[in-house]
């Protein structure tokens, strides 16, 4: 019918959803919802393209708070790309961090706030943490300024909201960087209790849950608590029976821990190689 107007076809290289949102003059919340859905599904490049299009002409400049939210979301995803596998080159990582920093500055300026928002503190915290990780790979670099800055930012975020899962995660990562495994374990467990979704089957949620349980296993192992290490690794395999990293780690633990562990070790290695 004439009342159901079709969206114009997408231009070359453009996502159809972008053409549809433009044609519908969709509200900012719809742009963010579509971007989040793709991010949750592991389609990060599509999510980034959506946010870029939203900032280009999807969200009017008159809607400063909405634009700031989109900028913070985009900055957060750019920072996340710096630690995605396979790791980008050092040059690409620095470019991603520079772009994320510029977006955060623009977001803060557009809000004209005297104090940073919770989201700004958290994203800036992970930005500083990512910068520290890049510089830590540089031979002879010993400067811990970025790690300290990240710690201050996450602590400030927790003053806004003491239960914010991503701020707690940031604190956990800092403790792990300092090899303070007991404190790191405490914080990672808090994140698992507050934010872990029940039995996700795919996408970002499954990946995040697996990574969280794996780092908890690393904490236990670093503390010499090997049975808890095996339990944590087994929980990763329970969530994804094809997780090679966890299967190999279990095989190594089984081989080390008991005289008859070699049979179980070979079982885990066999499963990893399937």
N, C-alpha and C positions, 0 to 999 in steps of 0.2 A: 504494500500500500504506500501512498505518497507520504503518510505520516512517519513511516519507518525509513528515514534517510540513511543511506549507506555512507560509511566513511570513505574518503577518497583513497585511492590506492597509495601504498607507501612508495616513496621515491627509492631509487637504487641504494641498497645498503641500509635502509631505514627499517626498523622493526614495525610490523603492522600495528602493534598496540600503540606506538607513538602517533601514527597517523590517526588512529581512532580517537585517542585522547585529545589531540589538537582539534579535530573536527567537532568533537562534543564540547569543546571549551571546558574540559573536565576540571573540577576543583583540585586544589593542591593535594588534599588528602587522598584523592584517587591516584594521582601520580605516585605518591609515596607508597600507597598500598600495592600497586602493581610492581614497584621496584622491590619492595620487601618480599613479596611473594616469589619473585625470581631469585632473590638472594637466599631465601630459605630453601629453595629447590636446587641450590648450587649453581645457578646460572648467573654468576657474578658479573660477567661482561655485559649481559643484557640489562641487569640492574643498573650498572654504571651508565650505560647509554640512556636509559630512561631518566635518570636523575640529571644528566647533562642536558637532555632535551627539555626537561622541566625548567631548568634554570635559564636555558636559552630563550624560550618563548612560551613555555607552558604555564609558568606562575608569574603573574604581573609583578612589576617592581613595587607597586603600591602595597603588596602583601608581604611586608618585610619579615614578620615572624615566620610565615610559611616558607619564604625563600631561605631564611636562616636554618630552618629545620632540614631542608633539602641539601643545603651546603654541608651541614654537619654529617648527614647520612652519607653523602658522597665522600667527604674527607675520611670518614670511618672506613669505608670500603677500600679507598686507595691505600690507607695504612695497612689494612688487612692483606692487600696484595703483596706487600713487601715481605711477608713471611709465608706466602702460599708456595706450595710445591708444584713444579720445580721452582727453586728460588730464582728471582730475577737477577740480572747482573747488578753489581754494586752501583753502576752509573744509573740504571733504571730505578733502583731503589731510592737513590738520592733525588731523582726527578719526581717520583711519586710522593715522597715526603715533602718536597718543596711545594708541590701543587696542593697537597693536603693542608699544609700550614697556611698558604695563601687563602684557601677556602675558609678555614677557621677564623682567620683575621677578618675576612669580609663578613662572615656571619656575625661575629661579635660587634663589628662596626655598624652593621645594619640594625641591630637591636638597640644600639645606643644605651646599653646597660652599664651601670657603674661596676657591677660584679658579674663574673662569668657564670653561665648557666651550668647545671649539672652535666648536661650532655657535652658542653664545651670542655669542661674539666676532664671528663672521662676520655674523650677522643684525644685531647692534648696529652693526657697521660700515656696512652698507647703510642702516640706519635713519638714522645720522648723515649719510651722503651724500645721502639723499633729503631730509632736513631742510635741508641746505645748498642743494640745488637749488631748494627752495621759497622760501627766504629770498633767494636770489640774484635771484629775479624781483621782489622788493620794491624799489621805487625808493629809491635812496640807501643801501641796505644793503650794507655792506662787511665785515661780520664773518666771518672765516674759521675761527672756533672749531670749527664742526661738521665742516668739511673736515679740520682737524687731528686732531680726535677720531677721525674715520673712519680716517685714516691710521694712528694709533696702534693702533686695534683690529685692522686688517688685518695690521699688522706683528706684533702679538701672536699672531694666529691662525697666521701663517706660522712662528712659533717652535714651535707645536704640531706643524704639518705643513707643511714647506717646499714641498710639491707640491700643496697644497689648491687646486683650480682656482678656486673662488669667492673665496678670499682673494687669489689672484693677479689675478683679474678686478677685485676691489675696488681693488687698487693701480693697475691700469691706468686705471681710471676716474678716480682721483685725479690721476694724471699728465696725463690728457686735460683735466681741469678746470683744471689749471695751465698748459695749453698747452705742456707738456713732451712734444712729440710723439714724439721719439726714444725716450724711456723708456716712454711709453705703448705704442708699437709693439712694443717688446721684450716687455712683459708680455702684451699681447693675443695675440701670436704664441705665447707659452708656453701660454696658455689654449687656443688652437686646437690645439696639438700634444697637449695632455694630455686635453682634454675633448670635443673635437668628435667627434660620432658619424659613422661612415662613411655618406655618401649617404642622410640621412634623407629621407623622402618627404612627411611631413606632420606636423602637430601642433607641440608646443613645441620639439622638437628641430630641426625645419627652421627655425622662426622664430628660434631662438637662433643657429643657424649662420649664417643670412642676416645677422642684426644684427651678429654678431661680424666677419664678413668685410666688411661695410659700414663699420664703424668702423675696421677696418684700412685700408680705402681712404681714409678721412678722414685718418688719420695720414700715409699716403704723400703725399696731396695737400698737407697742411699742411707737409710737408718738401720740397715741390717735386719729388717723384719721380712724375711723371705716368704713365710707362709701367706702373710697379707699381700705381698707382692704377687704371688701366684693367684690369689683370690681376685685381685684387681684385674690382672691380665685375663683371667678366665671370664670375668664379666664383660671384657671387651669382645672376646671370642663369642660369648653368648649373644651379644648384640649383632655381631657380624662374623660368621664362621670362616670367612675368607680373609680376615685381617692378618696379613703376612707378618707384619712387624711384631704383633703380640704372640703369634704362634711361634716365631723364631725365639722370642724372649722366653717363652714358656719352655721351649726345648732346651735352651741353655740352662735354665734354672733346674729343670728335671735332671739333666746330665750332671750338674754340679752337686745336687743335694743328696742323692741316694745311690747306693750301690746298684740297685735294680732300676734306677731312673733312666738308663739308656734306652729301654724299650719304649717308655712313655715319650722320651725325647725324640726318638725316631718317628713315633706317631705324629707328634706336633709338626716335625719337619716335613713329613709326608703330606700332611694337610696343607701346609704352607706352599708346597710345590704343585698342588693340584691346579 
